Amino acid sequence: MKTKYEFEFSNEVIHNNIMRLTNQLWKIIPMYENAEDWRKQLATVLIEIRGLNEIFVSNPLFL
């Protein structure tokens, strides 16, 4: 998949990154339930998703 920087990522790399971010989001639920600092985790994930949105601006269905 091409990015706005004309750099191509393999489908495997994209899939692995999506799975990693999904797992990071699911990690927030038990952190919240255990009164841990879940806000930092959420902020980190949101930064990564915003960055991916910028990189894959030509493919809005990516996210």
mmCIF file as Biopython writes it, N, C-alpha, C and O atoms, coordinates in Angstrom:
data_model
#
loop_
_atom_site.group_PDB
_atom_site.id
_atom_site.type_symbol
_atom_site.label_atom_id
_atom_site.label_alt_id
_atom_site.label_comp_id
_atom_site.label_asym_id
_atom_site.label_entity_id
_atom_site.label_seq_id
_atom_site.pdbx_PDB_ins_code
_atom_site.Cartn_x
_atom_site.Cartn_y
_atom_site.Cartn_z
_atom_site.occupancy
_atom_site.B_iso_or_equiv
_atom_site.auth_seq_id
_atom_site.auth_asym_id
_atom_site.pdbx_PDB_model_num
ATOM 1   N N  . MET A ? 1  ? 0.848   -1.163 0.000  1.0 0.0 1  A 1 
ATOM 2   C CA . MET A ? 1  ? 0.000   0.000  0.000  1.0 0.0 1  A 1 
ATOM 3   C C  . MET A ? 1  ? 0.903   1.237  0.000  1.0 0.0 1  A 1 
ATOM 4   O O  . MET A ? 1  ? 1.860   1.331  0.768  1.0 0.0 1  A 1 
ATOM 5   N N  . LYS A ? 2  ? 0.575   2.164  -0.866 1.0 0.0 2  A 1 
ATOM 6   C CA . LYS A ? 2  ? 1.370   3.391  -0.956 1.0 0.0 2  A 1 
ATOM 7   C C  . LYS A ? 2  ? 0.923   4.410  0.074  1.0 0.0 2  A 1 
ATOM 8   O O  . LYS A ? 2  ? -0.240  4.455  0.475  1.0 0.0 2  A 1 
ATOM 9   N N  . THR A ? 3  ? 1.870   5.218  0.485  1.0 0.0 3  A 1 
ATOM 10  C CA . THR A ? 3  ? 1.596   6.284  1.432  1.0 0.0 3  A 1 
ATOM 11  C C  . THR A ? 3  ? 1.725   7.619  0.721  1.0 0.0 3  A 1 
ATOM 12  O O  . THR A ? 3  ? 2.061   7.671  -0.462 1.0 0.0 3  A 1 
ATOM 13  N N  . LYS A ? 4  ? 1.459   8.689  1.440  1.0 0.0 4  A 1 
ATOM 14  C CA . LYS A ? 4  ? 1.602   10.007 0.814  1.0 0.0 4  A 1 
ATOM 15  C C  . LYS A ? 4  ? 3.065   10.327 0.556  1.0 0.0 4  A 1 
ATOM 16  O O  . LYS A ? 4  ? 3.376   11.264 -0.179 1.0 0.0 4  A 1 
ATOM 17  N N  . TYR A ? 5  ? 3.969   9.556  1.157  1.0 0.0 5  A 1 
ATOM 18  C CA . TYR A ? 5  ? 5.400   9.769  0.959  1.0 0.0 5  A 1 
ATOM 19  C C  . TYR A ? 5  ? 5.961   8.862  -0.126 1.0 0.0 5  A 1 
ATOM 20  O O  . TYR A ? 5  ? 7.178   8.747  -0.272 1.0 0.0 5  A 1 
ATOM 21  N N  . GLU A ? 6  ? 5.083   8.216  -0.889 1.0 0.0 6  A 1 
ATOM 22  C CA . GLU A ? 6  ? 5.458   7.314  -1.976 1.0 0.0 6  A 1 
ATOM 23  C C  . GLU A ? 6  ? 6.297   6.125  -1.490 1.0 0.0 6  A 1 
ATOM 24  O O  . GLU A ? 6  ? 7.100   5.566  -2.237 1.0 0.0 6  A 1 
ATOM 25  N N  . PHE A ? 7  ? 6.094   5.761  -0.244 1.0 0.0 7  A 1 
ATOM 26  C CA . PHE A ? 7  ? 6.764   4.603  0.324  1.0 0.0 7  A 1 
ATOM 27  C C  . PHE A ? 7  ? 5.736   3.493  0.431  1.0 0.0 7  A 1 
ATOM 28  O O  . PHE A ? 7  ? 4.609   3.733  0.865  1.0 0.0 7  A 1 
ATOM 29  N N  . GLU A ? 8  ? 6.103   2.288  0.043  1.0 0.0 8  A 1 
ATOM 30  C CA . GLU A ? 8  ? 5.153   1.186  0.069  1.0 0.0 8  A 1 
ATOM 31  C C  . GLU A ? 8  ? 5.389   0.278  1.268  1.0 0.0 8  A 1 
ATOM 32  O O  . GLU A ? 8  ? 6.524   -0.066 1.598  1.0 0.0 8  A 1 
ATOM 33  N N  . PHE A ? 9  ? 4.283   -0.102 1.912  1.0 0.0 9  A 1 
ATOM 34  C CA . PHE A ? 9  ? 4.319   -1.071 2.999  1.0 0.0 9  A 1 
ATOM 35  C C  . PHE A ? 9  ? 3.722   -2.367 2.491  1.0 0.0 9  A 1 
ATOM 36  O O  . PHE A ? 9  ? 2.745   -2.351 1.742  1.0 0.0 9  A 1 
ATOM 37  N N  . SER A ? 10 ? 4.297   -3.484 2.889  1.0 0.0 10 A 1 
ATOM 38  C CA . SER A ? 10 ? 3.725   -4.768 2.506  1.0 0.0 10 A 1 
ATOM 39  C C  . SER A ? 10 ? 2.433   -4.996 3.293  1.0 0.0 10 A 1 
ATOM 40  O O  . SER A ? 10 ? 2.232   -4.418 4.361  1.0 0.0 10 A 1 
ATOM 41  N N  . ASN A ? 11 ? 1.581   -5.829 2.758  1.0 0.0 11 A 1 
ATOM 42  C CA . ASN A ? 11 ? 0.320   -6.132 3.441  1.0 0.0 11 A 1 
ATOM 43  C C  . ASN A ? 11 ? 0.582   -6.786 4.793  1.0 0.0 11 A 1 
ATOM 44  O O  . ASN A ? 11 ? -0.173  -6.574 5.742  1.0 0.0 11 A 1 
ATOM 45  N N  . GLU A ? 12 ? 1.643   -7.578 4.886  1.0 0.0 12 A 1 
ATOM 46  C CA . GLU A ? 12 ? 1.973   -8.232 6.149  1.0 0.0 12 A 1 
ATOM 47  C C  . GLU A ? 12 ? 2.343   -7.212 7.226  1.0 0.0 12 A 1 
ATOM 48  O O  . GLU A ? 12 ? 1.924   -7.339 8.377  1.0 0.0 12 A 1 
ATOM 49  N N  . VAL A ? 13 ? 3.120   -6.211 6.852  1.0 0.0 13 A 1 
ATOM 50  C CA . VAL A ? 13 ? 3.509   -5.171 7.807  1.0 0.0 13 A 1 
ATOM 51  C C  . VAL A ? 13 ? 2.283   -4.390 8.271  1.0 0.0 13 A 1 
ATOM 52  O O  . VAL A ? 13 ? 2.146   -4.097 9.458  1.0 0.0 13 A 1 
ATOM 53  N N  . ILE A ? 14 ? 1.412   -4.061 7.359  1.0 0.0 14 A 1 
ATOM 54  C CA . ILE A ? 14 ? 0.197   -3.327 7.700  1.0 0.0 14 A 1 
ATOM 55  C C  . ILE A ? 14 ? -0.690  -4.162 8.611  1.0 0.0 14 A 1 
ATOM 56  O O  . ILE A ? 14 ? -1.205  -3.667 9.613  1.0 0.0 14 A 1 
ATOM 57  N N  . HIS A ? 15 ? -0.867  -5.427 8.259  1.0 0.0 15 A 1 
ATOM 58  C CA . HIS A ? 15 ? -1.689  -6.326 9.078  1.0 0.0 15 A 1 
ATOM 59  C C  . HIS A ? 15 ? -1.122  -6.450 10.491 1.0 0.0 15 A 1 
ATOM 60  O O  . HIS A ? 15 ? -1.868  -6.372 11.467 1.0 0.0 15 A 1 
ATOM 61  N N  . ASN A ? 16 ? 0.176   -6.640 10.603 1.0 0.0 16 A 1 
ATOM 62  C CA . ASN A ? 16 ? 0.808   -6.768 11.919 1.0 0.0 16 A 1 
ATOM 63  C C  . ASN A ? 16 ? 0.630   -5.500 12.749 1.0 0.0 16 A 1 
ATOM 64  O O  . ASN A ? 16 ? 0.391   -5.574 13.954 1.0 0.0 16 A 1 
ATOM 65  N N  . ASN A ? 17 ? 0.744   -4.354 12.115 1.0 0.0 17 A 1 
ATOM 66  C CA . ASN A ? 17 ? 0.589   -3.091 12.831 1.0 0.0 17 A 1 
ATOM 67  C C  . ASN A ? 17 ? -0.856  -2.890 13.292 1.0 0.0 17 A 1 
ATOM 68  O O  . ASN A ? 17 ? -1.093  -2.409 14.400 1.0 0.0 17 A 1 
ATOM 69  N N  . ILE A ? 18 ? -1.806  -3.251 12.456 1.0 0.0 18 A 1 
ATOM 70  C CA . ILE A ? 18 ? -3.217  -3.144 12.836 1.0 0.0 18 A 1 
ATOM 71  C C  . ILE A ? 18 ? -3.516  -4.074 14.008 1.0 0.0 18 A 1 
ATOM 72  O O  . ILE A ? 18 ? -4.217  -3.691 14.945 1.0 0.0 18 A 1 
ATOM 73  N N  . MET A ? 19 ? -2.989  -5.286 13.957 1.0 0.0 19 A 1 
ATOM 74  C CA . MET A ? 19 ? -3.211  -6.230 15.055 1.0 0.0 19 A 1 
ATOM 75  C C  . MET A ? 19 ? -2.572  -5.718 16.348 1.0 0.0 19 A 1 
ATOM 76  O O  . MET A ? 19 ? -3.158  -5.850 17.422 1.0 0.0 19 A 1 
ATOM 77  N N  . ARG A ? 20 ? -1.391  -5.146 16.253 1.0 0.0 20 A 1 
ATOM 78  C CA . ARG A ? 20 ? -0.706  -4.611 17.426 1.0 0.0 20 A 1 
ATOM 79  C C  . ARG A ? 20 ? -1.517  -3.472 18.045 1.0 0.0 20 A 1 
ATOM 80  O O  . ARG A ? 20 ? -1.694  -3.423 19.262 1.0 0.0 20 A 1 
ATOM 81  N N  . LEU A ? 21 ? -2.007  -2.562 17.211 1.0 0.0 21 A 1 
ATOM 82  C CA . LEU A ? 21 ? -2.821  -1.448 17.722 1.0 0.0 21 A 1 
ATOM 83  C C  . LEU A ? 21 ? -4.143  -1.942 18.324 1.0 0.0 21 A 1 
ATOM 84  O O  . LEU A ? 21 ? -4.599  -1.422 19.342 1.0 0.0 21 A 1 
ATOM 85  N N  . THR A ? 22 ? -4.744  -2.933 17.699 1.0 0.0 22 A 1 
ATOM 86  C CA . THR A ? 22 ? -5.977  -3.512 18.232 1.0 0.0 22 A 1 
ATOM 87  C C  . THR A ? 22 ? -5.725  -4.103 19.616 1.0 0.0 22 A 1 
ATOM 88  O O  . THR A ? 22 ? -6.512  -3.906 20.542 1.0 0.0 22 A 1 
ATOM 89  N N  . ASN A ? 23 ? -4.623  -4.826 19.741 1.0 0.0 23 A 1 
ATOM 90  C CA . ASN A ? 23 ? -4.282  -5.409 21.048 1.0 0.0 23 A 1 
ATOM 91  C C  . ASN A ? 23 ? -4.017  -4.321 22.081 1.0 0.0 23 A 1 
ATOM 92  O O  . ASN A ? 23 ? -4.375  -4.467 23.249 1.0 0.0 23 A 1 
ATOM 93  N N  . GLN A ? 24 ? -3.394  -3.240 21.654 1.0 0.0 24 A 1 
ATOM 94  C CA . GLN A ? 24 ? -3.127  -2.134 22.581 1.0 0.0 24 A 1 
ATOM 95  C C  . GLN A ? 24 ? -4.432  -1.505 23.065 1.0 0.0 24 A 1 
ATOM 96  O O  . GLN A ? 24 ? -4.544  -1.109 24.225 1.0 0.0 24 A 1 
ATOM 97  N N  . LEU A ? 25 ? -5.414  -1.416 22.172 1.0 0.0 25 A 1 
ATOM 98  C CA . LEU A ? 25 ? -6.711  -0.875 22.577 1.0 0.0 25 A 1 
ATOM 99  C C  . LEU A ? 25 ? -7.407  -1.800 23.569 1.0 0.0 25 A 1 
ATOM 100 O O  . LEU A ? 25 ? -7.984  -1.332 24.551 1.0 0.0 25 A 1 
ATOM 101 N N  . TRP A ? 26 ? -7.357  -3.104 23.323 1.0 0.0 26 A 1 
ATOM 102 C CA . TRP A ? 26 ? -7.989  -4.055 24.242 1.0 0.0 26 A 1 
ATOM 103 C C  . TRP A ? 26 ? -7.283  -4.087 25.595 1.0 0.0 26 A 1 
ATOM 104 O O  . TRP A ? 26 ? -7.892  -4.439 26.605 1.0 0.0 26 A 1 
ATOM 105 N N  . LYS A ? 27 ? -6.030  -3.728 25.617 1.0 0.0 27 A 1 
ATOM 106 C CA . LYS A ? 27 ? -5.260  -3.682 26.864 1.0 0.0 27 A 1 
ATOM 107 C C  . LYS A ? 27 ? -5.790  -2.594 27.804 1.0 0.0 27 A 1 
ATOM 108 O O  . LYS A ? 27 ? -5.622  -2.684 29.020 1.0 0.0 27 A 1 
ATOM 109 N N  . ILE A ? 28 ? -6.421  -1.580 27.242 1.0 0.0 28 A 1 
ATOM 110 C CA . ILE A ? 28 ? -6.905  -0.446 28.036 1.0 0.0 28 A 1 
ATOM 111 C C  . ILE A ? 28 ? -8.051  -0.857 28.967 1.0 0.0 28 A 1 
ATOM 112 O O  . ILE A ? 28 ? -8.161  -0.318 30.068 1.0 0.0 28 A 1 
ATOM 113 N N  . ILE A ? 29 ? -8.892  -1.783 28.558 1.0 0.0 29 A 1 
ATOM 114 C CA . ILE A ? 29 ? -10.049 -2.170 29.366 1.0 0.0 29 A 1 
ATOM 115 C C  . ILE A ? 29 ? -9.637  -2.696 30.745 1.0 0.0 29 A 1 
ATOM 116 O O  . ILE A ? 29 ? -10.121 -2.185 31.755 1.0 0.0 29 A 1 
ATOM 117 N N  . PRO A ? 30 ? -8.756  -3.705 30.817 1.0 0.0 30 A 1 
ATOM 118 C CA . PRO A ? 30 ? -8.364  -4.154 32.170 1.0 0.0 30 A 1 
ATOM 119 C C  . PRO A ? 30 ? -7.569  -3.104 32.936 1.0 0.0 30 A 1 
ATOM 120 O O  . PRO A ? 30 ? -7.610  -3.070 34.166 1.0 0.0 30 A 1 
ATOM 121 N N  . MET A ? 31 ? -6.853  -2.255 32.224 1.0 0.0 31 A 1 
ATOM 122 C CA . MET A ? 31 ? -6.133  -1.185 32.914 1.0 0.0 31 A 1 
ATOM 123 C C  . MET A ? 31 ? -7.134  -0.252 33.599 1.0 0.0 31 A 1 
ATOM 124 O O  . MET A ? 31 ? -6.923  0.160  34.740 1.0 0.0 31 A 1 
ATOM 125 N N  . TYR A ? 32 ? -8.206  0.074  32.912 1.0 0.0 32 A 1 
ATOM 126 C CA . TYR A ? 32 ? -9.249  0.926  33.483 1.0 0.0 32 A 1 
ATOM 127 C C  . TYR A ? 32 ? -9.899  0.248  34.689 1.0 0.0 32 A 1 
ATOM 128 O O  . TYR A ? 32 ? -10.104 0.871  35.731 1.0 0.0 32 A 1 
ATOM 129 N N  . GLU A ? 33 ? -10.220 -1.043 34.529 1.0 0.0 33 A 1 
ATOM 130 C CA . GLU A ? 33 ? -10.879 -1.781 35.604 1.0 0.0 33 A 1 
ATOM 131 C C  . GLU A ? 33 ? -9.991  -1.924 36.836 1.0 0.0 33 A 1 
ATOM 132 O O  . GLU A ? 33 ? -10.499 -2.002 37.955 1.0 0.0 33 A 1 
ATOM 133 N N  . ASN A ? 34 ? -8.680  -1.960 36.649 1.0 0.0 34 A 1 
ATOM 134 C CA . ASN A ? 34 ? -7.740  -2.108 37.763 1.0 0.0 34 A 1 
ATOM 135 C C  . ASN A ? 34 ? -7.224  -0.768 38.273 1.0 0.0 34 A 1 
ATOM 136 O O  . ASN A ? 34 ? -6.275  -0.717 39.054 1.0 0.0 34 A 1 
ATOM 137 N N  . ALA A ? 35 ? -7.849  0.304  37.830 1.0 0.0 35 A 1 
ATOM 138 C CA . ALA A ? 35 ? -7.482  1.668  38.242 1.0 0.0 35 A 1 
ATOM 139 C C  . ALA A ? 35 ? -6.013  1.982  37.953 1.0 0.0 35 A 1 
ATOM 140 O O  . ALA A ? 35 ? -5.349  2.668  38.730 1.0 0.0 35 A 1 
ATOM 141 N N  . GLU A ? 36 ? -5.516  1.467  36.820 1.0 0.0 36 A 1 
ATOM 142 C CA . GLU A ? 36 ? -4.161  1.779  36.388 1.0 0.0 36 A 1 
ATOM 143 C C  . GLU A ? 36 ? -4.196  3.030  35.515 1.0 0.0 36 A 1 
ATOM 144 O O  . GLU A ? 36 ? -5.268  3.561  35.223 1.0 0.0 36 A 1 
ATOM 145 N N  . ASP A ? 37 ? -3.035  3.490  35.107 1.0 0.0 37 A 1 
ATOM 146 C CA . ASP A ? 37 ? -2.954  4.706  34.291 1.0 0.0 37 A 1 
ATOM 147 C C  . ASP A ? 37 ? -3.270  4.388  32.831 1.0 0.0 37 A 1 
ATOM 148 O O  . ASP A ? 37 ? -2.370  4.326  31.993 1.0 0.0 37 A 1 
ATOM 149 N N  . TRP A ? 38 ? -4.549  4.187  32.535 1.0 0.0 38 A 1 
ATOM 150 C CA . TRP A ? 38 ? -4.984  3.812  31.198 1.0 0.0 38 A 1 
ATOM 151 C C  . TRP A ? 38 ? -4.969  5.001  30.241 1.0 0.0 38 A 1 
ATOM 152 O O  . TRP A ? 38 ? -4.922  4.813  29.025 1.0 0.0 38 A 1 
ATOM 153 N N  . ARG A ? 39 ? -5.009  6.208  30.767 1.0 0.0 39 A 1 
ATOM 154 C CA . ARG A ? 39 ? -5.048  7.393  29.901 1.0 0.0 39 A 1 
ATOM 155 C C  . ARG A ? 39 ? -3.756  7.542  29.089 1.0 0.0 39 A 1 
ATOM 156 O O  . ARG A ? 39 ? -3.797  7.951  27.929 1.0 0.0 39 A 1 
ATOM 157 N N  . LYS A ? 40 ? -2.626  7.215  29.687 1.0 0.0 40 A 1 
ATOM 158 C CA . LYS A ? 40 ? -1.358  7.281  28.944 1.0 0.0 40 A 1 
ATOM 159 C C  . LYS A ? 40 ? -1.359  6.280  27.793 1.0 0.0 40 A 1 
ATOM 160 O O  . LYS A ? 40 ? -0.911  6.584  26.688 1.0 0.0 40 A 1 
ATOM 161 N N  . GLN A ? 41 ? -1.865  5.088  28.069 1.0 0.0 41 A 1 
ATOM 162 C CA . GLN A ? 41 ? -1.944  4.054  27.032 1.0 0.0 41 A 1 
ATOM 163 C C  . GLN A ? 41 ? -2.838  4.522  25.885 1.0 0.0 41 A 1 
ATOM 164 O O  . GLN A ? 41 ? -2.487  4.376  24.715 1.0 0.0 41 A 1 
ATOM 165 N N  . LEU A ? 42 ? -3.987  5.081  26.230 1.0 0.0 42 A 1 
ATOM 166 C CA . LEU A ? 42 ? -4.908  5.577  25.207 1.0 0.0 42 A 1 
ATOM 167 C C  . LEU A ? 42 ? -4.280  6.710  24.412 1.0 0.0 42 A 1 
ATOM 168 O O  . LEU A ? 42 ? -4.419  6.758  23.189 1.0 0.0 42 A 1 
ATOM 169 N N  . ALA A ? 43 ? -3.598  7.614  25.080 1.0 0.0 43 A 1 
ATOM 170 C CA . ALA A ? 43 ? -2.959  8.738  24.390 1.0 0.0 43 A 1 
ATOM 171 C C  . ALA A ? 43 ? -1.917  8.235  23.395 1.0 0.0 43 A 1 
ATOM 172 O O  . ALA A ? 43 ? -1.810  8.760  22.286 1.0 0.0 43 A 1 
ATOM 173 N N  . THR A ? 44 ? -1.155  7.227  23.786 1.0 0.0 44 A 1 
ATOM 174 C CA . THR A ? 44 ? -0.142  6.661  22.890 1.0 0.0 44 A 1 
ATOM 175 C C  . THR A ? 44 ? -0.782  6.039  21.656 1.0 0.0 44 A 1 
ATOM 176 O O  . THR A ? 44 ? -0.320  6.251  20.535 1.0 0.0 44 A 1 
ATOM 177 N N  . VAL A ? 45 ? -1.837  5.280  21.865 1.0 0.0 45 A 1 
ATOM 178 C CA . VAL A ? 45 ? -2.529  4.633  20.740 1.0 0.0 45 A 1 
ATOM 179 C C  . VAL A ? 45 ? -3.124  5.690  19.810 1.0 0.0 45 A 1 
ATOM 180 O O  . VAL A ? 45 ? -3.052  5.556  18.588 1.0 0.0 45 A 1 
ATOM 181 N N  . LEU A ? 46 ? -3.707  6.730  20.381 1.0 0.0 46 A 1 
ATOM 182 C CA . LEU A ? 46 ? -4.295  7.789  19.547 1.0 0.0 46 A 1 
ATOM 183 C C  . LEU A ? 46 ? -3.239  8.515  18.720 1.0 0.0 46 A 1 
ATOM 184 O O  . LEU A ? 46 ? -3.489  8.875  17.569 1.0 0.0 46 A 1 
ATOM 185 N N  . ILE A ? 47 ? -2.074  8.727  19.296 1.0 0.0 47 A 1 
ATOM 186 C CA . ILE A ? 47 ? -0.989  9.357  18.545 1.0 0.0 47 A 1 
ATOM 187 C C  . ILE A ? 47 ? -0.602  8.485  17.358 1.0 0.0 47 A 1 
ATOM 188 O O  . ILE A ? 47 ? -0.394  8.985  16.252 1.0 0.0 47 A 1 
ATOM 189 N N  . GLU A ? 48 ? -0.509  7.190  17.592 1.0 0.0 48 A 1 
ATOM 190 C CA . GLU A ? 48 ? -0.148  6.281  16.500 1.0 0.0 48 A 1 
ATOM 191 C C  . GLU A ? 48 ? -1.217  6.252  15.413 1.0 0.0 48 A 1 
ATOM 192 O O  . GLU A ? 48 ? -0.895  6.245  14.225 1.0 0.0 48 A 1 
ATOM 193 N N  . ILE A ? 49 ? -2.490  6.235  15.814 1.0 0.0 49 A 1 
ATOM 194 C CA . ILE A ? 49 ? -3.572  6.204  14.831 1.0 0.0 49 A 1 
ATOM 195 C C  . ILE A ? 49 ? -3.605  7.506  14.032 1.0 0.0 49 A 1 
ATOM 196 O O  . ILE A ? 49 ? -3.832  7.485  12.822 1.0 0.0 49 A 1 
ATOM 197 N N  . ARG A ? 50 ? -3.381  8.634  14.699 1.0 0.0 50 A 1 
ATOM 198 C CA . ARG A ? 50 ? -3.330  9.914  13.976 1.0 0.0 50 A 1 
ATOM 199 C C  . ARG A ? 50 ? -2.178  9.933  12.976 1.0 0.0 50 A 1 
ATOM 200 O O  . ARG A ? 50 ? -2.310  10.445 11.864 1.0 0.0 50 A 1 
ATOM 201 N N  . GLY A ? 51 ? -1.069  9.377  13.383 1.0 0.0 51 A 1 
ATOM 202 C CA . GLY A ? 51 ? 0.082   9.301  12.483 1.0 0.0 51 A 1 
ATOM 203 C C  . GLY A ? 51 ? -0.203  8.433  11.273 1.0 0.0 51 A 1 
ATOM 204 O O  . GLY A ? 51 ? 0.162   8.782  10.150 1.0 0.0 51 A 1 
ATOM 205 N N  . LEU A ? 52 ? -0.855  7.304  11.501 1.0 0.0 52 A 1 
ATOM 206 C CA . LEU A ? 52 ? -1.215  6.430  10.383 1.0 0.0 52 A 1 
ATOM 207 C C  . LEU A ? 52 ? -2.202  7.128  9.461  1.0 0.0 52 A 1 
ATOM 208 O O  . LEU A ? 52 ? -2.141  6.972  8.241  1.0 0.0 52 A 1 
ATOM 209 N N  . ASN A ? 53 ? -3.109  7.897  10.043 1.0 0.0 53 A 1 
ATOM 210 C CA . ASN A ? 53 ? -4.058  8.650  9.231  1.0 0.0 53 A 1 
ATOM 211 C C  . ASN A ? 53 ? -3.329  9.640  8.322  1.0 0.0 53 A 1 
ATOM 212 O O  . ASN A ? 53 ? -3.722  9.836  7.172  1.0 0.0 53 A 1 
ATOM 213 N N  . GLU A ? 54 ? -2.280  10.254 8.832  1.0 0.0 54 A 1 
ATOM 214 C CA . GLU A ? 54 ? -1.492  11.185 8.019  1.0 0.0 54 A 1 
ATOM 215 C C  . GLU A ? 54 ? -0.718  10.449 6.927  1.0 0.0 54 A 1 
ATOM 216 O O  . GLU A ? 54 ? -0.629  10.924 5.795  1.0 0.0 54 A 1 
ATOM 217 N N  . ILE A ? 55 ? -0.165  9.302  7.268  1.0 0.0 55 A 1 
ATOM 218 C CA . ILE A ? 55 ? 0.634   8.551  6.296  1.0 0.0 55 A 1 
ATOM 219 C C  . ILE A ? 55 ? -0.238  8.000  5.174  1.0 0.0 55 A 1 
ATOM 220 O O  . ILE A ? 55 ? 0.134   8.064  4.002  1.0 0.0 55 A 1 
ATOM 221 N N  . PHE A ? 56 ? -1.394  7.460  5.535  1.0 0.0 56 A 1 
ATOM 222 C CA . PHE A ? 56 ? -2.266  6.823  4.551  1.0 0.0 56 A 1 
ATOM 223 C C  . PHE A ? 56 ? -3.410  7.731  4.135  1.0 0.0 56 A 1 
ATOM 224 O O  . PHE A ? 56 ? -4.539  7.275  3.949  1.0 0.0 56 A 1 
ATOM 225 N N  . VAL A ? 57 ? -3.117  9.018  3.988  1.0 0.0 57 A 1 
ATOM 226 C CA . VAL A ? 57 ? -4.137  9.993  3.627  1.0 0.0 57 A 1 
ATOM 227 C C  . VAL A ? 57 ? -4.787  9.662  2.279  1.0 0.0 57 A 1 
ATOM 228 O O  . VAL A ? 57 ? -5.947  10.013 2.063  1.0 0.0 57 A 1 
ATOM 229 N N  . SER A ? 58 ? -4.078  9.007  1.386  1.0 0.0 58 A 1 
ATOM 230 C CA . SER A ? 58 ? -4.638  8.675  0.074  1.0 0.0 58 A 1 
ATOM 231 C C  . SER A ? 58 ? -5.547  7.439  0.122  1.0 0.0 58 A 1 
ATOM 232 O O  . SER A ? 58 ? -6.210  7.123  -0.866 1.0 0.0 58 A 1 
ATOM 233 N N  . ASN A ? 59 ? -5.582  6.743  1.257  1.0 0.0 59 A 1 
ATOM 234 C CA . ASN A ? 59 ? -6.415  5.555  1.393  1.0 0.0 59 A 1 
ATOM 235 C C  . ASN A ? 59 ? -7.257  5.672  2.662  1.0 0.0 59 A 1 
ATOM 236 O O  . ASN A ? 59 ? -6.916  5.070  3.680  1.0 0.0 59 A 1 
ATOM 237 N N  . PRO A ? 60 ? -8.347  6.434  2.621  1.0 0.0 60 A 1 
ATOM 238 C CA . PRO A ? 60 ? -9.136  6.686  3.831  1.0 0.0 60 A 1 
ATOM 239 C C  . PRO A ? 60 ? -9.773  5.445  4.432  1.0 0.0 60 A 1 
ATOM 240 O O  . PRO A ? 60 ? -10.122 5.448  5.613  1.0 0.0 60 A 1 
ATOM 241 N N  . LEU A ? 61 ? -9.933  4.388  3.653  1.0 0.0 61 A 1 
ATOM 242 C CA . LEU A ? 61 ? -10.537 3.168  4.172  1.0 0.0 61 A 1 
ATOM 243 C C  . LEU A ? 61 ? -9.561  2.364  5.010  1.0 0.0 61 A 1 
ATOM 244 O O  . LEU A ? 61 ? -9.953  1.388  5.651  1.0 0.0 61 A 1 
ATOM 245 N N  . PHE A ? 62 ? -8.295  2.759  5.013  1.0 0.0 62 A 1 
ATOM 246 C CA . PHE A ? 62 ? -7.291  2.041  5.786  1.0 0.0 62 A 1 
ATOM 247 C C  . PHE A ? 62 ? -7.677  1.957  7.253  1.0 0.0 62 A 1 
ATOM 248 O O  . PHE A ? 62 ? -7.614  0.884  7.854  1.0 0.0 62 A 1 
ATOM 249 N N  . LEU A ? 63 ? -8.072  3.069  7.826  1.0 0.0 63 A 1 
ATOM 250 C CA . LEU A ? 63 ? -8.425  3.081  9.246  1.0 0.0 63 A 1 
ATOM 251 C C  . LEU A ? 63 ? -9.902  2.850  9.443  1.0 0.0 63 A 1 
ATOM 252 O O  . LEU A ? 63 ? -10.378 2.828  10.578 1.0 0.0 63 A 1 
#
